[in-house]
Structure formats: structure tokens, C-alpha cells
Amino acid sequence: MTDIVGTWRLVKTKARDDAGKPLPPPYGPKPMGLVIFQADGRMMTVLCDGRPTLPPDEPRQYMSYAGNYTFDGSTLVTRVDASSDASRVGGEQVRQVRFEGDHLLLDPLRRPWGGMMQHQELVWERVV
């Protein structure tokens, strides 16, 4: 399976530092999210920490964005034209893509987090 067109539900996230040491999972221990890839090249996604309540003083992680995308079988590039984070609008979100069984795995580019560089992996399962 190499077709990303459809609706996918976030089932798991992972993060590690440059040395491979595990970091807290993006969007908490119970991540929640959907991503929809249309056949016409349009996509949208929403992700958040899905816990009903959070520890005191811990903000809920949330992100959403939409745009036109291209996918060459291994790299997904979305040109963002709407986002909950205004700094993403007009930019590109690049993800390395692989498929493992029925799961779609997206690896964003490494980014700064908590004073170090973070590598993420988001695991999705097809809904439709």
C-alpha cells in the first residue's frame, strides 16, 4: 500500500533526541488526530493531546493546518495556506512517509524542542 488518499486516525506518536534517547511523546500519552488527503491534492489535519484532563500547569498541545500537497511515494510536502499556528501559513510542511502493514508513518523534519533537537514519528491507521 502506498496510496495516502483517504482519512487516517492518529494512533501513536514517538519522539527521540539526536542520540536516540526517547523523549515525551508529541501530543501526550493519548494523542488524538485526523488527517484527510483528497485525490485532488488537498489535505487537512488536526492533532491534540486527547487526555480528558491534564496535570496542573500543563498546556494542551494542539495543531491544525491545511493546504495543497504533493506526494512522490516517500516524501509528502504540504504548502500550508491555513493553520492554527500563523507562522506556518505560506510555508511547507515536509514529512518522510513509509507504510508498515496497514499503518502510515509520517516523520516530520527534526525540530528544536525543550533545548534539544527532536525527531518525531506519527503513526496513523486508515479510517476511510
N, C-alpha and C positions, 0 to 999 in steps of 0.2 A: 504494500500500500504506500503510495507516495502522493496521493491527492489530498490537499488540505481543505478543499471546498467543503463547507458544512458548518455545523455548530459543534463546539467542543467545550467540555466542562473541565475545570481545573481540579485535579485530584491530589497533587502533591507538589511541593516546592523544596528545593535544596539550595544551599549556599556553602561556599568554601572560600578560604583566602588563597593567596598565591602559592603558599606552601602545601595546600591541600587540606588544611585543618578545617573541620566543619564549623560553620557559623550558624546563628539562629536562622530558621527558615523564613524566607520572604513571606509576608502576609500571615505570619504567626503559625502556630501548630495545627490550625484548622483553616487552611486557605479556601477561599471561595472565589469562583470566577467563571466567566463565559467568554469565548471568542467565536465570532462568526466570520467566515470567509465566504464571500459571494463569488460566483463564477465570473461575474463582470469585473472583478479586480477590486472590489470594495470590501473593507473589513471594519469591525469594531470590537473592542474588548473592554471588560470591566473586571477588576480584581480587588479583593479586600480581605482583611482578617475576618474570618467567619465565626469567631467565638462570640457567643451571646453577650458576655461581659468581659471586660479587660481588667488587668490589675490596675490599681490606682496609679495615676500619672503616666500611664502608657497610652499614647495616642493610637487610634485605629489606622492602620495602613490602608490606603485606598488609591487606586489609579484607574483611569479610563481614558481611552483615546480611540480615534477613528481616522481612516484615510484610505487612499488608494494603495494597493500593494502589488508587488511583483514577487514571484517565487520561481526559482530555477531548478528546484528539486533538492537543494541543500541550503540555500540562503533565502530568507524572507526579508524583504525591505518594504517598510510601510512609510509613505510620505504623509506625515501627520497633518491634518487640517482641523482637528478638533480634539481637545484634551482637557482633563481636569487640572493638568499642570500646564499653564500657559507657556512655559519655557519650551515645551515640546512642539508647539504649533509651528509649522514651517520646517521642521527638522525631519530626520529619518530615524526610524527605529529598525535596527538590524538584528536579526536573530539567525543563528545557525539552527538547522532543522534536521532531525532524524526521526525515524519511526522504529519502534520496538514493539512487535506484535500489534495490538490494537491501540497503542499509545503514540501520541505525537509529543515529541520532546523539543522544547524551544530553549535555546541557550542565548540569552542576551550578551552583548559585549560586556566585558568586565567594567566595573564602575567603582568609584570611591564609596565606601560605607564605613562609618564608625572609625575613621582614621586609617583604614587599610583598603586594599583593592578586593572587591568581592566578585566571585564568579557564581552565577545563578543557573539553575535548571528548573524549568516549569514543565510538569507532566500533565498532559491533557488526554481525555478519552472522548471519543465521538458520541454525541447525543443524537444528531440527525445527519 
